[in-house]
Amino acid sequence: MINILAVENDQKKASVIYSALSDRSRYHLAIVDSGYTAIEAIGQKKFDLIIIERDLSFMNGLKTARSLRKRLPGFLPPFVVISGELEEEEAEAFISTGVFDFWTSPLSIQRIRLTIESVAAEWRSTNDNIKNYGEYLDRLGR
């Protein structure tokens, strides 16, 4: 079973994530709507993947990712960031927190499932995020 925490404050996106990961025999999904609630959640459970919305209220996605990483010493679950197009500097800041992949809206159920399965099968270290950043840039045509 793959334990996933989604930090998403948009109900439509949260619904798509829920639909993609509703198979309870394969996934345990917790959805919270703020960075502060995510910090509480990681204190209660160990997650294999954390999905973070870039445009969260109060504590944005980057601050949330950095705060989570500080509270997870020695354990580095990969992050997936949901965003529109990012500037190179912001993308690199996210990568330094352990981002495995970037998702852009509209979210695709197939892409969500493929990413989750990749994390389960292939995630070994934060070096894996460099490959995915290159793929992200390719998708944007850079």
N, CA, C and O atoms as a GROMACS GRO file, in nm:
protein
  568
    1MET      N    1   0.085  -0.118   0.000
    1MET     CA    2   0.000   0.000   0.000
    1MET      C    3   0.089   0.124   0.000
    1MET      O    4   0.189   0.130   0.071
    2ILE      N    5   0.050   0.222  -0.081
    2ILE     CA    6   0.123   0.348  -0.091
    2ILE      C    7   0.047   0.454  -0.013
    2ILE      O    8  -0.070   0.481  -0.041
    3ASN      N    9   0.114   0.514   0.085
    3ASN     CA   10   0.053   0.620   0.166
    3ASN      C   11   0.084   0.755   0.104
    3ASN      O   12   0.200   0.792   0.085
    4ILE      N   13  -0.022   0.830   0.072
    4ILE     CA   14  -0.008   0.956  -0.001
    4ILE      C   15  -0.077   1.068   0.076
    4ILE      O   16  -0.190   1.052   0.123
    5LEU      N   17  -0.007   1.180   0.089
    5LEU     CA   18  -0.065   1.300   0.146
    5LEU      C   19  -0.078   1.402   0.034
    5LEU      O   20   0.020   1.433  -0.033
    6ALA      N   21  -0.198   1.453   0.012
    6ALA     CA   22  -0.222   1.559  -0.086
    6ALA      C   23  -0.256   1.687  -0.012
    6ALA      O   24  -0.348   1.689   0.070
    7VAL      N   25  -0.182   1.792  -0.041
    7VAL     CA   26  -0.206   1.924   0.019
    7VAL      C   27  -0.264   2.010  -0.093
    7VAL      O   28  -0.192   2.068  -0.173
    8GLU      N   29  -0.396   2.016  -0.095
    8GLU     CA   30  -0.467   2.080  -0.206
    8GLU      C   31  -0.587   2.157  -0.154
    8GLU      O   32  -0.672   2.100  -0.085
    9ASN      N   33  -0.595   2.285  -0.188
    9ASN     CA   34  -0.708   2.366  -0.140
    9ASN      C   35  -0.814   2.392  -0.247
    9ASN      O   36  -0.913   2.459  -0.220
   10ASP      N   37  -0.794   2.340  -0.366
   10ASP     CA   38  -0.892   2.354  -0.473
   10ASP      C   39  -0.976   2.225  -0.479
   10ASP      O   40  -0.921   2.117  -0.499
   11GLN      N   41  -1.106   2.237  -0.460
   11GLN     CA   42  -1.193   2.119  -0.452
   11GLN      C   43  -1.195   2.038  -0.581
   11GLN      O   44  -1.202   1.915  -0.576
   12LYS      N   45  -1.188   2.104  -0.697
   12LYS     CA   46  -1.187   2.030  -0.823
   12LYS      C   47  -1.062   1.943  -0.836
   12LYS      O   48  -1.070   1.826  -0.872
   13LYS      N   49  -0.948   2.002  -0.806
   13LYS     CA   50  -0.823   1.926  -0.814
   13LYS      C   51  -0.821   1.814  -0.710
   13LYS      O   52  -0.778   1.702  -0.739
   14ALA      N   53  -0.867   1.843  -0.589
   14ALA     CA   54  -0.873   1.741  -0.484
   14ALA      C   55  -0.962   1.625  -0.528
   14ALA      O   56  -0.932   1.509  -0.502
   15SER      N   57  -1.071   1.658  -0.595
   15SER     CA   58  -1.162   1.554  -0.643
   15SER      C   59  -1.097   1.466  -0.750
   15SER      O   60  -1.118   1.344  -0.751
   16VAL      N   61  -1.019   1.526  -0.839
   16VAL     CA   62  -0.950   1.448  -0.942
   16VAL      C   63  -0.846   1.356  -0.876
   16VAL      O   64  -0.835   1.239  -0.913
   17ILE      N   65  -0.772   1.409  -0.780
   17ILE     CA   66  -0.673   1.327  -0.709
   17ILE      C   67  -0.743   1.212  -0.639
   17ILE      O   68  -0.697   1.097  -0.645
   18TYR      N   69  -0.853   1.241  -0.572
   18TYR     CA   70  -0.928   1.137  -0.503
   18TYR      C   71  -0.976   1.030  -0.601
   18TYR      O   72  -0.964   0.911  -0.574
   19SER      N   73  -1.031   1.073  -0.714
   19SER     CA   74  -1.079   0.978  -0.815
   19SER      C   75  -0.968   0.889  -0.866
   19SER      O   76  -0.987   0.769  -0.885
   20ALA      N   77  -0.850   0.947  -0.890
   20ALA     CA   78  -0.737   0.870  -0.943
   20ALA      C   79  -0.685   0.768  -0.842
   20ALA      O   80  -0.635   0.662  -0.880
   21LEU      N   81  -0.698   0.801  -0.713
   21LEU     CA   82  -0.636   0.718  -0.610
   21LEU      C   83  -0.738   0.656  -0.515
   21LEU      O   84  -0.708   0.634  -0.397
   22SER      N   85  -0.856   0.629  -0.565
   22SER     CA   86  -0.964   0.578  -0.478
   22SER      C   87  -0.957   0.428  -0.453
   22SER      O   88  -1.036   0.375  -0.375
   23ASP      N   89  -0.863   0.358  -0.517
   23ASP     CA   90  -0.848   0.214  -0.495
   23ASP      C   91  -0.783   0.191  -0.358
   23ASP      O   92  -0.661   0.200  -0.343
   24ARG      N   93  -0.866   0.162  -0.260
   24ARG     CA   94  -0.818   0.151  -0.122
   24ARG      C   95  -0.728   0.028  -0.098
   24ARG      O   96  -0.660   0.021   0.004
   25SER      N   97  -0.728  -0.066  -0.190
   25SER     CA   98  -0.639  -0.180  -0.174
   25SER      C   99  -0.496  -0.145  -0.217
   25SER      O  100  -0.402  -0.215  -0.181
   26ARG      N  101  -0.479  -0.037  -0.293
   26ARG     CA  102  -0.347   0.006  -0.341
   26ARG      C  103  -0.296   0.132  -0.275
   26ARG      O  104  -0.176   0.149  -0.254
   27TYR      N  105  -0.390   0.224  -0.241
   27TYR     CA  106  -0.351   0.356  -0.193
   27TYR      C  107  -0.423   0.392  -0.064
   27TYR      O  108  -0.540   0.360  -0.044
   28HIS      N  109  -0.350   0.459   0.022
   28HIS     CA  110  -0.414   0.526   0.136
   28HIS      C  111  -0.390   0.674   0.113
   28HIS      O  112  -0.276   0.721   0.114
   29LEU      N  113  -0.498   0.748   0.092
   29LEU     CA  114  -0.489   0.889   0.057
   29LEU      C  115  -0.547   0.976   0.166
   29LEU      O  116  -0.660   0.956   0.212
   30ALA      N  117  -0.468   1.074   0.208
   30ALA     CA  118  -0.516   1.178   0.301
   30ALA      C  119  -0.507   1.310   0.226
   30ALA      O  120  -0.402   1.344   0.170
   31ILE      N  121  -0.616   1.386   0.226
   31ILE     CA  122  -0.617   1.516   0.160
   31ILE      C  123  -0.639   1.623   0.265
   31ILE      O  124  -0.736   1.618   0.342
   32VAL      N  125  -0.549   1.721   0.269
   32VAL     CA  126  -0.562   1.835   0.360
   32VAL      C  127  -0.559   1.961   0.276
   32VAL      O  128  -0.514   1.959   0.161
   33ASP      N  129  -0.607   2.072   0.333
   33ASP     CA  130  -0.618   2.193   0.251
   33ASP      C  131  -0.522   2.305   0.287
   33ASP      O  132  -0.537   2.417   0.238
   34SER      N  133  -0.423   2.278   0.373
   34SER     CA  134  -0.327   2.383   0.406
   34SER      C  135  -0.193   2.323   0.447
   34SER      O  136  -0.184   2.206   0.487
   35GLY      N  137  -0.090   2.405   0.436
   35GLY     CA  138   0.042   2.362   0.478
   35GLY      C  139   0.048   2.331   0.626
   35GLY      O  140   0.117   2.239   0.669
   36TYR      N  141  -0.025   2.408   0.704
   36TYR     CA  142  -0.026   2.385   0.849
   36TYR      C  143  -0.086   2.249   0.884
   36TYR      O  144  -0.036   2.179   0.972
   37THR      N  145  -0.193   2.212   0.816
   37THR     CA  146  -0.256   2.083   0.840
   37THR      C  147  -0.164   1.971   0.791
   37THR      O  148  -0.162   1.863   0.850
   38ALA      N  149  -0.090   1.994   0.683
   38ALA     CA  150   0.005   1.895   0.633
   38ALA      C  151   0.114   1.868   0.737
   38ALA      O  152   0.155   1.754   0.757
   39ILE      N  153   0.161   1.973   0.802
   39ILE     CA  154   0.264   1.957   0.906
   39ILE      C  155   0.210   1.869   1.019
   39ILE      O  156   0.281   1.783   1.070
   40GLU      N  157   0.085   1.891   1.057
   40GLU     CA  158   0.024   1.807   1.160
   40GLU      C  159   0.013   1.662   1.112
   40GLU      O  160   0.040   1.569   1.188
   41ALA      N  161  -0.026   1.643   0.986
   41ALA     CA  162  -0.047   1.509   0.931
   41ALA      C  163   0.081   1.427   0.930
   41ALA      O  164   0.078   1.308   0.961
   42ILE      N  165   0.195   1.488   0.893
   42ILE     CA  166   0.319   1.410   0.888
   42ILE      C  167   0.369   1.372   1.026
   42ILE      O  168   0.451   1.281   1.041
   43GLY      N  169   0.319   1.441   1.127
   43GLY     CA  170   0.353   1.403   1.264
   43GLY      C  171   0.276   1.280   1.311
   43GLY      O  172   0.313   1.217   1.410
   44GLN      N  173   0.170   1.246   1.240
   44GLN     CA  174   0.085   1.134   1.278
   44GLN      C  175   0.105   1.009   1.193
   44GLN      O  176   0.070   0.899   1.237
   45LYS      N  177   0.159   1.024   1.073
   45LYS     CA  178   0.171   0.912   0.981
   45LYS      C  179   0.291   0.932   0.889
   45LYS      O  180   0.330   1.044   0.860
   46LYS      N  181   0.348   0.820   0.845
   46LYS     CA  182   0.458   0.824   0.749
   46LYS      C  183   0.399   0.810   0.608
   46LYS      O  184   0.326   0.715   0.580
   47PHE      N  185   0.430   0.906   0.521
   47PHE     CA  186   0.377   0.907   0.385
   47PHE      C  187   0.488   0.873   0.286
   47PHE      O  188   0.603   0.914   0.303
   48ASP      N  189   0.451   0.798   0.182
   48ASP     CA  190   0.546   0.759   0.077
   48ASP      C  191   0.560   0.866  -0.030
   48ASP      O  192   0.660   0.869  -0.103
   49LEU      N  193   0.461   0.953  -0.041
   49LEU     CA  194   0.459   1.060  -0.141
   49LEU      C  195   0.374   1.173  -0.087
   49LEU      O  196   0.272   1.151  -0.021
   50ILE      N  197   0.418   1.296  -0.115
   50ILE     CA  198   0.342   1.413  -0.074
   50ILE      C  199   0.318   1.500  -0.198
   50ILE      O  200   0.412   1.542  -0.266
   51ILE      N  201   0.191   1.525  -0.226
   51ILE     CA  202   0.149   1.609  -0.337
   51ILE      C  203   0.118   1.748  -0.280
   51ILE      O  204   0.041   1.760  -0.185
   52ILE      N  205   0.178   1.852  -0.337
   52ILE     CA  206   0.163   1.987  -0.283
   52ILE      C  207   0.119   2.084  -0.391
   52ILE      O  208   0.181   2.093  -0.497
   53GLU      N  209   0.012   2.154  -0.365
   53GLU     CA  210  -0.034   2.263  -0.453
   53GLU      C  211   0.059   2.383  -0.436
   53GLU      O  212   0.088   2.422  -0.323
   54ARG      N  213   0.104   2.440  -0.544
   54ARG     CA  214   0.192   2.558  -0.537
   54ARG      C  215   0.121   2.677  -0.474
   54ARG      O  216   0.180   2.748  -0.392
   55ASP      N  217  -0.006   2.699  -0.510
   55ASP     CA  218  -0.077   2.820  -0.470
   55ASP      C  219  -0.170   2.795  -0.351
   55ASP      O  220  -0.291   2.812  -0.361
   56LEU      N  221  -0.112   2.756  -0.241
   56LEU     CA  222  -0.189   2.738  -0.118
   56LEU      C  223  -0.210   2.872  -0.050
   56LEU      O  224  -0.131   2.965  -0.067
   57SER      N  225  -0.317   2.882   0.027
   57SER     CA  226  -0.342   3.003   0.106
   57SER      C  227  -0.252   3.001   0.229
   57SER      O  228  -0.213   2.894   0.276
   58PHE      N  229  -0.221   3.115   0.281
   58PHE     CA  230  -0.146   3.137   0.405
   58PHE      C  231   0.000   3.094   0.394
   58PHE      O  232   0.089   3.178   0.405
   59MET      N  233   0.026   2.966   0.372
   59MET     CA  234   0.162   2.916   0.356
   59MET      C  235   0.169   2.856   0.215
   59MET      O  236   0.109   2.751   0.191
   60ASN      N  237   0.242   2.920   0.123
   60ASN     CA  238   0.243   2.872  -0.015
   60ASN      C  239   0.310   2.734  -0.027
   60ASN      O  240   0.365   2.683   0.071
   61GLY      N  241   0.305   2.677  -0.145
   61GLY     CA  242   0.356   2.543  -0.166
   61GLY      C  243   0.504   2.528  -0.137
   61GLY      O  244   0.545   2.427  -0.079
   62LEU      N  245   0.585   2.627  -0.176
   62LEU     CA  246   0.728   2.618  -0.151
   62LEU      C  247   0.759   2.623  -0.001
   62LEU      O  248   0.840   2.545   0.048
   63LYS      N  249   0.694   2.714   0.070
   63LYS     CA  250   0.714   2.720   0.215
   63LYS      C  251   0.667   2.592   0.282
   63LYS      O  252   0.730   2.543   0.376
   64THR      N  253   0.556   2.537   0.233
   64THR     CA  254   0.506   2.410   0.287
   64THR      C  255   0.607   2.300   0.263
   64THR      O  256   0.637   2.223   0.355
   65ALA      N  257   0.661   2.290   0.142
   65ALA     CA  258   0.759   2.186   0.110
   65ALA      C  259   0.883   2.200   0.199
   65ALA      O  260   0.933   2.100   0.251
   66ARG      N  261   0.930   2.321   0.217
   66ARG     CA  262   1.048   2.342   0.303
   66ARG      C  263   1.019   2.306   0.448
   66ARG      O  264   1.102   2.245   0.516
   67SER      N  265   0.901   2.344   0.496
   67SER     CA  266   0.864   2.313   0.635
   67SER      C  267   0.851   2.162   0.656
   67SER      O  268   0.895   2.109   0.758
   68LEU      N  269   0.791   2.095   0.560
   68LEU     CA  270   0.777   1.949   0.571
   68LEU      C  271   0.914   1.882   0.571
   68LEU      O  272   0.939   1.791   0.650
   69ARG      N  273   1.001   1.927   0.483
   69ARG     CA  274   1.134   1.866   0.475
   69ARG      C  275   1.210   1.883   0.606
   69ARG      O  276   1.280   1.791   0.649
   70LYS      N  277   1.198   1.999   0.669
   70LYS     CA  278   1.265   2.022   0.798
   70LYS      C  279   1.214   1.926   0.906
   70LYS      O  280   1.288   1.888   0.995
   71ARG      N  281   1.087   1.889   0.896
   71ARG     CA  282   1.026   1.804   0.997
   71ARG      C  283   1.039   1.655   0.964
   71ARG      O  284   0.990   1.570   1.039
   72LEU      N  285   1.105   1.625   0.854
   72LEU     CA  286   1.123   1.486   0.813
   72LEU      C  287   1.272   1.452   0.800
   72LEU      O  288   1.313   1.401   0.696
   73PRO      N  289   1.352   1.479   0.901
   73PRO     CA  290   1.495   1.450   0.888
   73PRO      C  291   1.518   1.299   0.876
   73PRO      O  292   1.459   1.219   0.948
   74GLY      N  293   1.604   1.264   0.783
   74GLY     CA  294   1.636   1.124   0.765
   74GLY      C  295   1.537   1.046   0.680
   74GLY      O  296   1.567   0.935   0.637
   75PHE      N  297   1.420   1.102   0.656
   75PHE     CA  298   1.321   1.036   0.572
   75PHE      C  299   1.282   1.134   0.462
   75PHE      O  300   1.234   1.244   0.490
   76LEU      N  301   1.304   1.095   0.339
   76LEU     CA  302   1.282   1.187   0.227
   76LEU      C  303   1.177   1.136   0.130
   76LEU      O  304   1.211   1.090   0.021
   77PRO      N  305   1.050   1.143   0.167
   77PRO     CA  306   0.949   1.105   0.068
   77PRO      C  307   0.952   1.206  -0.046
   77PRO      O  308   0.971   1.325  -0.022
   78PRO      N  309   0.932   1.161  -0.169
   78PRO     CA  310   0.931   1.256  -0.280
   78PRO      C  311   0.807   1.344  -0.276
   78PRO      O  312   0.703   1.306  -0.223
   79PHE      N  313   0.821   1.461  -0.334
   79PHE     CA  314   0.711   1.555  -0.348
   79PHE      C  315   0.672   1.565  -0.495
   79PHE      O  316   0.755   1.549  -0.584
   80VAL      N  317   0.544   1.590  -0.519
   80VAL     CA  318   0.494   1.628  -0.651
   80VAL      C  319   0.430   1.764  -0.632
   80VAL      O  320   0.353   1.785  -0.538
   81VAL      N  321   0.461   1.858  -0.721
   81VAL     CA  322   0.406   1.993  -0.711
   81VAL      C  323   0.304   2.013  -0.822
   81VAL      O  324   0.330   1.983  -0.938
   82ILE      N  325   0.187   2.065  -0.783
   82ILE     CA  326   0.083   2.101  -0.878
   82ILE      C  327   0.093   2.251  -0.901
   82ILE      O  328   0.083   2.330  -0.807
   83SER      N  329   0.113   2.290  -1.026
   83SER     CA  330   0.129   2.433  -1.054
   83SER      C  331   0.100   2.461  -1.200
   83SER      O  332   0.083   2.371  -1.282
   84GLY      N  333   0.095   2.588  -1.229
   84GLY     CA  334   0.100   2.632  -1.367
   84GLY      C  335   0.247   2.631  -1.406
   84GLY      O  336   0.328   2.563  -1.344
   85GLU      N  337   0.279   2.705  -1.507
   85GLU     CA  338   0.419   2.714  -1.550
   85GLU      C  339   0.500   2.786  -1.443
   85GLU      O  340   0.459   2.889  -1.391
   86LEU      N  341   0.617   2.730  -1.412
   86LEU     CA  342   0.705   2.789  -1.311
   86LEU      C  343   0.825   2.855  -1.379
   86LEU      O  344   0.871   2.811  -1.484
   87GLU      N  345   0.872   2.961  -1.317
   87GLU     CA  346   0.999   3.018  -1.359
   87GLU      C  347   1.109   2.920  -1.318
   87GLU      O  348   1.093   2.844  -1.222
   88GLU      N  349   1.220   2.923  -1.390
   88GLU     CA  350   1.330   2.830  -1.364
   88GLU      C  351   1.377   2.838  -1.219
   88GLU      O  352   1.402   2.735  -1.156
   89GLU      N  353   1.388   2.957  -1.167
   89GLU     CA  354   1.436   2.976  -1.029
   89GLU      C  355   1.342   2.911  -0.927
   89GLU      O  356   1.388   2.846  -0.832
   90GLU      N  357   1.212   2.928  -0.948
   90GLU     CA  358   1.116   2.867  -0.856
   90GLU      C  359   1.117   2.715  -0.868
   90GLU      O  360   1.108   2.645  -0.767
   91ALA      N  361   1.128   2.664  -0.990
   91ALA     CA  362   1.133   2.520  -1.011
   91ALA      C  363   1.256   2.461  -0.941
   91ALA      O  364   1.247   2.356  -0.878
   92GLU      N  365   1.369   2.528  -0.952
   92GLU     CA  366   1.490   2.480  -0.887
   92GLU      C  367   1.477   2.485  -0.735
   92GLU      O  368   1.528   2.398  -0.665
   93ALA      N  369   1.408   2.586  -0.683
   93ALA     CA  370   1.385   2.593  -0.538
   93ALA      C  371   1.300   2.474  -0.493
   93ALA      O  372   1.327   2.414  -0.389
   94PHE      N  373   1.199   2.440  -0.571
   94PHE     CA  374   1.118   2.322  -0.538
   94PHE      C  375   1.202   2.195  -0.546
   94PHE      O  376   1.191   2.108  -0.459
   95ILE      N  377   1.285   2.183  -0.649
   95ILE     CA  378   1.367   2.063  -0.666
   95ILE      C  379   1.457   2.042  -0.544
   95ILE      O  380   1.479   1.928  -0.503
   96SER      N  381   1.507   2.150  -0.488
   96SER     CA  382   1.595   2.136  -0.371
   96SER      C  383   1.522   2.078  -0.251
   96SER      O  384   1.587   2.031  -0.156
   97THR      N  385   1.389   2.080  -0.252
   97THR     CA  386   1.312   2.021  -0.142
   97THR      C  387   1.282   1.873  -0.165
   97THR      O  388   1.231   1.806  -0.075
   98GLY      N  389   1.313   1.821  -0.283
   98GLY     CA  390   1.289   1.681  -0.312
   98GLY      C  391   1.170   1.655  -0.402
   98GLY      O  392   1.099   1.556  -0.386
   99VAL      N  393   1.149   1.745  -0.498
   99VAL     CA  394   1.037   1.727  -0.591
   99VAL      C  395   1.071   1.618  -0.691
   99VAL      O  396   1.177   1.621  -0.754
  100PHE      N  397   0.982   1.522  -0.705
  100PHE     CA  398   0.996   1.412  -0.800
  100PHE      C  399   0.937   1.450  -0.935
  100PHE      O  400   0.989   1.409  -1.038
  101ASP      N  401   0.829   1.527  -0.934
  101ASP     CA  402   0.762   1.561  -1.059
  101ASP      C  403   0.680   1.687  -1.040
  101ASP      O  404   0.649   1.727  -0.928
  102PHE      N  405   0.643   1.749  -1.153
  102PHE     CA  406   0.555   1.866  -1.157
  102PHE      C  407   0.432   1.828  -1.237
  102PHE      O  408   0.443   1.772  -1.346
  103TRP      N  409   0.315   1.858  -1.184
  103TRP     CA  410   0.190   1.839  -1.258
  103TRP      C  411   0.133   1.977  -1.290
  103TRP      O  412   0.136   2.067  -1.207
  104THR      N  413   0.082   1.991  -1.412
  104THR     CA  414   0.015   2.115  -1.449
  104THR      C  415  -0.134   2.087  -1.466
  104THR      O  416  -0.175   1.974  -1.495
  105SER      N  417  -0.213   2.190  -1.449
  105SER     CA  418  -0.358   2.177  -1.465
  105SER      C  419  -0.392   2.185  -1.612
  105SER      O  420  -0.324   2.254  -1.687
  106PRO      N  421  -0.495   2.117  -1.656
  106PRO     CA  422  -0.583   2.032  -1.576
  106PRO      C  423  -0.515   1.900  -1.543
  106PRO      O  424  -0.439   1.845  -1.623
  107LEU      N  425  -0.544   1.850  -1.425
  107LEU     CA  426  -0.485   1.725  -1.381
  107LEU      C  427  -0.543   1.608  -1.460
  107LEU      O  428  -0.661   1.607  -1.494
  108SER      N  429  -0.459   1.512  -1.487
  108SER     CA  430  -0.499   1.392  -1.559
  108SER      C  431  -0.495   1.272  -1.464
  108SER      O  432  -0.394   1.249  -1.398
  109ILE      N  433  -0.603   1.197  -1.459
  109ILE     CA  434  -0.607   1.078  -1.374
  109ILE      C  435  -0.497   0.981  -1.416
  109ILE      O  436  -0.431   0.922  -1.330
  110GLN      N  437  -0.477   0.964  -1.545
  110GLN     CA  438  -0.374   0.874  -1.594
  110GLN      C  439  -0.235   0.921  -1.549
  110GLN      O  440  -0.154   0.840  -1.504
  111ARG      N  441  -0.207   1.050  -1.561
  111ARG     CA  442  -0.076   1.104  -1.519
  111ARG      C  443  -0.055   1.084  -1.368
  111ARG      O  444   0.054   1.049  -1.325
  112ILE      N  445  -0.160   1.108  -1.291
  112ILE     CA  446  -0.149   1.088  -1.145
  112ILE      C  447  -0.111   0.944  -1.115
  112ILE      O  448  -0.018   0.918  -1.040
  113ARG      N  449  -0.184   0.850  -1.174
  113ARG     CA  450  -0.156   0.708  -1.148
  113ARG      C  451  -0.017   0.668  -1.195
  113ARG      O  452   0.053   0.595  -1.124
  114LEU      N  453   0.025   0.714  -1.313
  114LEU     CA  454   0.158   0.681  -1.363
  114LEU      C  455   0.268   0.736  -1.271
  114LEU      O  456   0.367   0.668  -1.246
  115THR      N  457   0.249   0.857  -1.223
  115THR     CA  458   0.348   0.916  -1.132
  115THR      C  459   0.356   0.836  -1.003
  115THR      O  460   0.466   0.806  -0.955
  116ILE      N  461   0.241   0.801  -0.947
  116ILE     CA  462   0.239   0.726  -0.821
  116ILE      C  463   0.308   0.592  -0.839
  116ILE      O  464   0.387   0.550  -0.754
  117GLU      N  465   0.280   0.525  -0.949
  117GLU     CA  466   0.344   0.396  -0.976
  117GLU      C  467   0.494   0.411  -0.998
  117GLU      O  468   0.571   0.324  -0.958
  118SER      N  469   0.537   0.520  -1.062
  118SER     CA  470   0.680   0.546  -1.080
  118SER      C  471   0.748   0.566  -0.947
  118SER      O  472   0.857   0.514  -0.924
  119VAL      N  473   0.684   0.640  -0.860
  119VAL     CA  474   0.741   0.662  -0.726
  119VAL      C  475   0.754   0.529  -0.654
  119VAL      O  476   0.858   0.501  -0.594
  120ALA      N  477   0.651   0.448  -0.660
  120ALA     CA  478   0.653   0.319  -0.590
  120ALA      C  479   0.762   0.227  -0.646
  120ALA      O  480   0.827   0.155  -0.570
  121ALA      N  481   0.782   0.232  -0.777
  121ALA     CA  482   0.876   0.140  -0.840
  121ALA      C  483   1.019   0.193  -0.850
  121ALA      O  484   1.114   0.116  -0.844
  122GLU      N  485   1.035   0.325  -0.865
  122GLU     CA  486   1.165   0.378  -0.904
  122GLU      C  487   1.231   0.475  -0.809
  122GLU      O  488   1.352   0.495  -0.818
  123TRP      N  489   1.158   0.537  -0.719
  123TRP     CA  490   1.220   0.641  -0.636
  123TRP      C  491   1.328   0.580  -0.549
  123TRP      O  492   1.302   0.491  -0.469
  124ARG      N  493   1.448   0.630  -0.566
  124ARG     CA  494   1.560   0.582  -0.486
  124ARG      C  495   1.625   0.695  -0.407
  124ARG      O  496   1.669   0.675  -0.293
  125SER      N  497   1.630   0.813  -0.468
  125SER     CA  498   1.697   0.925  -0.401
  125SER      C  499   1.652   1.055  -0.466
  125SER      O  500   1.581   1.056  -0.567
  126THR      N  501   1.694   1.164  -0.406
  126THR     CA  502   1.659   1.294  -0.462
  126THR      C  503   1.724   1.318  -0.597
  126THR      O  504   1.686   1.412  -0.667
  127ASN      N  505   1.823   1.237  -0.637
  127ASN     CA  506   1.881   1.251  -0.771
  127ASN      C  507   1.779   1.221  -0.880
  127ASN      O  508   1.791   1.270  -0.992
  128ASP      N  509   1.678   1.140  -0.848
  128ASP     CA  510   1.573   1.109  -0.945
  128ASP      C  511   1.499   1.234  -0.988
  128ASP      O  512   1.446   1.239  -1.099
  129ASN      N  513   1.493   1.336  -0.903
  129ASN     CA  514   1.417   1.454  -0.941
  129ASN      C  515   1.484   1.535  -1.052
  129ASN      O  516   1.416   1.612  -1.120
  130ILE      N  517   1.613   1.518  -1.072
  130ILE     CA  518   1.681   1.590  -1.180
  130ILE      C  519   1.631   1.540  -1.315
  130ILE      O  520   1.607   1.621  -1.406
  131LYS      N  521   1.615   1.411  -1.329
  131LYS     CA  522   1.562   1.354  -1.453
  131LYS      C  523   1.421   1.408  -1.480
  131LYS      O  524   1.389   1.444  -1.593
  132ASN      N  525   1.338   1.412  -1.377
  132ASN     CA  526   1.202   1.460  -1.394
  132ASN      C  527   1.196   1.609  -1.423
  132ASN      O  528   1.105   1.654  -1.494
  133TYR      N  529   1.288   1.686  -1.370
  133TYR     CA  530   1.292   1.829  -1.401
  133TYR      C  531   1.323   1.849  -1.550
  133TYR      O  532   1.264   1.935  -1.615
  134GLY      N  533   1.415   1.769  -1.603
  134GLY     CA  534   1.445   1.776  -1.745
  134GLY      C  535   1.323   1.743  -1.830
  134GLY      O  536   1.298   1.809  -1.931
  135GLU      N  537   1.247   1.643  -1.789
  135GLU     CA  538   1.124   1.608  -1.860
  135GLU      C  539   1.021   1.720  -1.849
  135GLU      O  540   0.949   1.747  -1.946
  136TYR      N  541   1.013   1.786  -1.735
  136TYR     CA  542   0.922   1.898  -1.716
  136TYR      C  543   0.957   2.011  -1.813
  136TYR      O  544   0.868   2.068  -1.876
  137LEU      N  545   1.086   2.043  -1.823
  137LEU     CA  546   1.128   2.148  -1.915
  137LEU      C  547   1.097   2.110  -2.060
  137LEU      O  548   1.056   2.195  -2.140
  138ASP      N  549   1.116   1.982  -2.093
  138ASP     CA  550   1.083   1.936  -2.228
  138ASP      C  551   0.935   1.955  -2.258
  138ASP      O  552   0.899   1.997  -2.368
  139ARG      N  553   0.849   1.925  -2.161
  139ARG     CA  554   0.705   1.942  -2.181
  139ARG      C  555   0.668   2.088  -2.205
  139ARG      O  556   0.573   2.118  -2.277
  140LEU      N  557   0.746   2.178  -2.143
  140LEU     CA  558   0.719   2.321  -2.161
  140LEU      C  559   0.786   2.378  -2.286
  140LEU      O  560   0.764   2.494  -2.322
  141GLY      N  561   0.868   2.296  -2.352
  141GLY     CA  562   0.935   2.340  -2.474
  141GLY      C  563   1.057   2.427  -2.449
  141GLY      O  564   1.092   2.510  -2.533
  142ARG      N  565   1.122   2.409  -2.336
  142ARG     CA  566   1.241   2.490  -2.303
  142ARG      C  567   1.367   2.413  -2.333
  142ARG      O  568   1.477   2.464  -2.313
   0.00000   0.00000   0.00000
